[in-house]
Structures are given as C-alpha cells and as structure tokens.
Amino acid sequence: MFYMIYSEDVASSLDKRLATRPAHLARLEQLKAEGRLLLAGPLPSIDSLDPGSAGFSGSLVVAEFASLTDAQHWADADPYLAAGVYARSTVKPFKKVLP
C-alpha cells in the first residue's frame, strides 16, 4: 500500500537541509530503484520553484511500504530528521486514484 509522509521543517533549517540532502536523496533513490516511489519533493516556503534563501517549509513523499509501521520506521530514520531539518513527520495511508 502507498503511504504519504508529510514532513515539516523547523525554522531557518536551509543550511542543514542543503548539507544533509545527499543522504536524504540516497534513501529516495533506493525506493525509486525498488519501484516503490510514487512521488517526492520539497515544499517551497514561497510561491516559487526556486525559493532561494526563503528555503522550504517541508517535504512530501508518497511511497509503497508493507505497513503503516514500516512507513513510520522509514520516516523516523530520515537523515533530515536526525540533522534537525524536520520538526515532525506525519505518516498516513494513501490511496492513489488519479491519474
């Protein structure tokens, strides 16, 4: 089943986010290689694809896991969480309808 992982950044975390990005992306690439990643991306803090120094307010990942518990464990192990980029992550089941 798919699960949505919505993570919220702490204020002024852009430098930590940039420093930790390679480790964060490596985990997403692993999900992609396994055919389990539906979508992933950051949430710009302003209405722009490139928010510059405004940074990001969080991230959204939708991926397939065996259970809600597995999805939560994956989210809890995110390098962004360990580095203090994320304040919290919310994990919920997701039912893809369209497209």
C-alpha positions in Angstrom: 0.0 0.0 0.0 1.1 3.6 -0.5 1.7 5.9 2.4 2.1 9.7 2.5 4.9 11.1 4.5 4.5 14.8 5.2 7.4 16.4 7.0 7.6 19.9 8.4 10.8 21.8 8.5 12.0 23.8 11.6 12.5 27.5 11.0 15.8 28.5 9.4 16.9 25.0 8.5 18.0 25.6 4.9 21.7 25.2 5.7 21.1 21.9 7.5 18.8 20.8 4.6 21.5 21.5 2.0 24.2 19.8 4.0 22.1 16.6 4.6 20.5 16.5 1.1 22.8 13.8 -0.4 21.9 11.3 2.3 18.2 12.2 2.1 18.2 11.7 -1.7 20.1 8.4 -1.5 17.2 6.9 0.5 14.7 8.2 -2.0 16.8 6.8 -4.9 16.7 3.4 -3.2 12.9 3.5 -3.0 12.8 4.5 -6.7 15.2 1.7 -7.7 12.9 -0.8 -5.9 9.9 0.6 -7.8 8.2 1.8 -4.6 8.4 5.6 -5.0 5.3 7.3 -6.4 6.5 10.9 -5.9 8.7 13.0 -3.7 9.7 16.7 -3.4 10.2 19.7 -1.2 7.6 22.3 -0.3 9.0 25.8 -1.1 8.4 28.4 1.6 7.3 30.9 -1.1 5.4 30.6 -4.4 8.4 29.8 -6.5 10.1 26.7 -7.9 13.4 28.1 -6.6 12.8 29.8 -3.3 16.4 30.8 -2.8 17.2 31.9 0.7 13.5 31.6 1.7 14.1 27.8 1.7 11.5 25.2 2.3 8.7 24.5 4.7 8.8 20.7 4.4 8.7 17.7 2.1 6.2 15.2 0.7 6.9 11.6 -0.1 4.4 9.1 -1.3 5.8 5.6 -1.4 4.9 1.9 -1.1 5.5 0.1 2.2 4.3 -3.2 3.6 2.6 -1.5 6.5 2.0 1.8 8.3 4.5 0.7 10.9 7.2 0.2 8.1 6.4 3.6 6.6 6.7 5.2 10.0 10.0 3.5 10.7 11.3 4.7 7.3 10.2 8.2 8.1 11.8 8.1 11.5 15.2 7.2 10.0 15.3 10.1 7.6 18.6 12.0 7.7 16.7 15.3 7.7 15.1 14.3 11.0 18.4 13.3 12.6 20.0 16.6 11.4 17.3 18.8 12.8 15.8 19.8 9.5 12.4 18.3 10.2 10.4 19.2 13.3 8.0 16.3 12.7 6.7 13.8 10.1 3.1 12.7 9.6 2.6 9.3 8.0 -0.8 8.2 6.7 -2.2 5.6 4.3 -2.6 7.0 0.7 -5.0 5.6 -1.9 -3.9 6.6 -5.4 -7.0 7.3 -7.6 -5.8 9.5 -10.5 -4.1 9.5 -12.9 
